[in-house]
Amino acid sequence: MRAWGRVVKLNRFHVWVTVLAAVVLAGAVAGIVVFTRGLVVTNLTDLVPWGLWITIDLSAIAMSAGAFLLCAAVYLLDLKRYQPIARTATFIGLIGYSMAVLTLLLDIGRPDRFWHPMVFWNPHSVLWEITMCVTLYLTVLALESAPILGSAAWFEDRWPRVAATLQRIHHYAPYLAIAGLGLSLLHQSSLGAAYGVLKARPIWYRPDLSVLFIVSAMAGGPALTVLASMLAGRLSTRVYINDALLEKVSGFIGWVLMAYLYLRFWDMLSMTYTYSPGRTEGLRLLTQGPLSFNFWVGEIILGILVPMVVLLRPSLRRVPVLRMIALLMIIGGVAAYRWDTNLAGQLIVLTYLPQEIVARYTDYVPSLIETLAGAGVIAYGFLAFTLGARYLNVVDHQVQAEAHGLPQLATSAAD
Amino acid sequence: MSEEIVGRRSFLKALAAGVSATVGLRLVSRASASESGESSPHRWGMVIDQTKCIGCGYCTLACRATNDVSPNISWNRVIEAGKYAGEPVYLPRPCMHCEHAPCVEVCPVQATYHRPDGIVMMDYDRCIGCRYCEIACPYGARAFNWEAFEGPNPEVPRWGEPEVERRPRGVVEKCTFCYQRIDRGLELGLEPGKDSQATPACVVACPTKARVFGDLNNPESGASQLLERYPAYRLREDLGTGPRVYYLPTRNEEVAG
């Protein structure tokens, strides 16, 4: 019975990995088309120069926010029992930021010049600051994740000295957590500010965007970490999770959602008063126009309201299936928010003629190549996490506390 | 244990030293660059008289021929902007060469920057093609090279050739006020705006002399004179960008000259 179960599980794993690898391959082919033929293969235009890839880029970074939050909780607030979750979050962060880098390489016209922001500084540019922070934070995440590789049994067996060196990096975890916190607070907000500082785009031009971007990331990031941990625990016999810990984090996410809802309510309400060219049209696009389903259903009802209730009510969030659905909704809602924000500012084209400012509408639907390349990047993320969960023990709520000399878990979860 | 503490300290020291050295070097190099950056006595600007513009689009064609601009891109567009006394009114739109240019502010690599004479320039060798400048520009003056522009340029006549290099795929381009004509003209002792060889191609090609180019710092220049005599406006002045392209709205009286 048990042996049979293992065979079935093994097969399921292989099918899952094969499907993901196929999508990654399709994405890679699409990527080659993009690099050889140029961005003309996209549906981006001079009116809408930022589309699906920017959304994936922004969402991947937002979903990586679990890393800085949980590392700060463990190493700065001394909430040591969350250390195993911080480990998972760090690994997800590393994947998320590498996804963002991949998407950006696709998106910029001259990927061969990706290093230019490091050399040619424009400290005045929000995008420059984001690029620097993302690069530095990717380094921090790589250092934070190094002990994960170093403590994998197969790695230790093969390269014991390298493994020992990698594990030693863990001693710097508190410093890395400080660096990660600073860098993340900066660029997670600046991603919103990249839109918010543009006076030419009235629907974006407000200081709230930077705050909303980081608060939504503080909900979406931990949501993905908890959901991925729960899925890994369910789908693999090798993964051991402590559900009590994950439930605590989920409760925290519920409170973040409440803060996010509050901020968004006032942010939106304040924009509904008096006609303002471009802003009013943008708002109409979101609440009544082509983005309205995304906005009301994706962002607000399923993205905030429903999961907030589920995660804040202990009786509901204790039911694993309900909690997982709620977490999935949050992730969808945060991604929808990125998509809608990005498009709302670009689909409205303001005239610059001397008469009254008139807003015209344009549209954007990603091309097949854009979609394939984007799907490839997302599948790469899933694949990397799957392999990490299987071969690097990135979800393991028991072993880690001992390995790093941290106090044993007080609650040993019932089997 | 003590070994580890020493290791950690020296690691942090090395890190701090490295970071401060890098930042310090960058700041020093930036400061020296801005000190040595020569100032210019000129401040180039353009005045476009909407009474004279007939919307023929010669400016756009002259621009394409001179700057080897692809037929898919217009550095200079002529837009029909309503009617006056039953006649259509046109609005030609080059780059505004804003004093507070949003594109210059947002470019992450300073690929677009101000020359001392106010021209907003593009460094095509530095641009990474992120298109943030396109998003930031209120005038739609910027165009991205979505694909490589290959083959002959239909606007370039058989008897001449473009004055600047064609841009590669993947960078943003825009009107440069024909900086190459200004610079070469000044070297030859000519006056941009007065001598056609030193004046932007669109201004030279305009059959009705609707465009006047000149040094806004020089009260004697044609552009300054027009601004002295007629009420002028600029596009989206409410944004505070400080455009250096001025428009004279349509008038009834015929302008002498």
Interface residues (C-beta under 8 A of the other chain):
Chain A: R37 G38 L39 V40 T42 L44 D46 L47 P49 W50 D107 I108 G109 R110 R113 F114 H116 P117 F120 W121 N122 H124 S125 V126 L127 W128 I130 T131 R168 H171 Y172 Y175 A194 V197 L198 K199 A200 R201 G345 Q346 V349 L350 Y352 L353 P354 Q355 I357
Chain B: E4 R8 F11 L12 R26 R30 I79 A81 G82 L91 R93 P102 E105 V106 C107 P108 V109 Q110 A111 R126 C127 I128 G129 C130 R131 Y132 E134 I135 A136 C137 P138 Y139 G140 R142 A143 F144 N145 W146 E147 A148 R169 G170 V171 V172 Y233 L235 R236 L239 G240 Y247 P249
